[in-house]
Amino acid sequence: MTAATLLRSLPALNLLLALVLGAWTLLFLFRIVLTWYPQIDLQRGAMRLIGWPTESLLATTRRVVPPIGGVDVTPVIWVGLISLVRELLLGQQGLLTLVARHGTGLGAG
C-alpha cells in the first residue's frame, strides 16, 4: 500500500474509528446507568447486547481497581479512556485529523 492510497482511505478510517469509539462510549454509559439497578440481569434478553461486549474489559479492570465505597467505577474509567483516545486520534488536534489535513506533504517522500 502506498502513502497516497493510505491518505485517500483516511476519511473512511476516521469515520469508522469515530463510529466504533462512539459505540463503545455509549455501551459504557449504559453500563454506568445499569450500576444503579443491580437487579437487572445482563445475561438475559437485550441486555446481553450491553453486557457481552463490555464485561471482559470491565472484569479485567475490576481486578486492578476495586469498587470504591461499594460503587463500581470501572465503566467511568473506560468512558474516560475511550474519550481520551478519541480526542488524541480524531479531535481537532488529533493525530489522524492532522495527517488528513497536512498529509499531502507526506506522500511526496
HUHUWO-V765903 format. One record per pair of residues at least 24 apart in sequence whose C-alpha atoms are under 10 Angstrom apart, sorted by sequence separation. I is the first residue (numbers start at 1). J is the second residue. D is the distance in Angstrom with one decimal. If there is no record, write none. Layout:
BEGIN
I_J_D, I_J_D
END
This chain:
BEGIN
26_50_9.3, 27_51_8.5, 31_55_9.4, 54_78_9.6, 28_53_9.6, 24_50_9.7, 27_53_8.2, 28_54_7.0, 27_54_7.2, 28_55_9.7, 31_58_9.7, 24_53_8.6, 24_54_8.2, 28_58_9.4, 36_71_9.2, 35_71_8.0, 36_72_9.9, 35_72_7.3, 35_73_9.2, 32_72_8.6, 35_75_9.1, 32_73_8.1, 32_74_8.7, 33_75_9.6, 31_74_9.5, 32_75_5.8, 31_75_6.4, 32_76_6.8, 30_75_9.0, 31_76_8.9, 28_74_9.2, 29_75_7.2, 28_75_5.5, 29_76_7.8, 32_79_9.3, 27_75_9.2, 28_76_7.5, 28_77_9.4, 29_78_9.3, 25_75_9.3, 28_78_7.0, 29_79_7.1, 25_76_9.7, 28_79_6.2, 27_79_9.1, 28_80_10.0, 25_78_7.9, 26_79_8.5, 24_78_8.9, 25_79_5.6, 28_82_9.6, 24_79_8.1, 25_80_8.8, 25_81_9.4, 22_79_9.9, 25_82_6.6, 21_79_9.7, 24_82_7.6, 25_83_7.5, 24_83_9.8, 22_82_8.5, 21_82_6.6, 22_83_8.8, 25_86_9.9, 21_83_8.0, 21_85_8.5, 22_86_8.5, 21_86_6.7, 20_86_9.9, 18_86_7.2, 17_86_8.3, 18_87_10.0, 18_89_9.3, 17_89_8.9, 18_90_7.3, 17_90_8.3, 18_91_10.0, 14_89_8.6, 15_90_9.2, 14_90_6.9, 14_96_7.1, 13_96_8.9, 14_97_8.0, 11_96_9.0, 10_96_7.6, 11_97_9.0, 14_100_9.2, 10_97_8.9, 7_96_10.0, 10_99_8.5, 11_100_7.5, 10_100_6.5, 9_100_9.6, 7_99_8.0, 8_100_8.7, 7_100_6.7, 10_103_9.7, 6_100_9.8, 7_101_9.8, 7_102_10.0, 8_103_9.7, 7_103_6.7, 6_103_9.7, 7_104_7.8, 4_103_8.9, 7_106_8.9, 3_103_9.1, 4_104_8.1, 7_107_8.0, 3_104_9.4, 6_107_9.2, 4_106_8.5, 5_107_9.2, 3_106_7.4, 4_107_5.6, 3_107_5.3, 4_108_8.8, 2_107_8.3, 3_108_8.6, 3_109_9.0
END
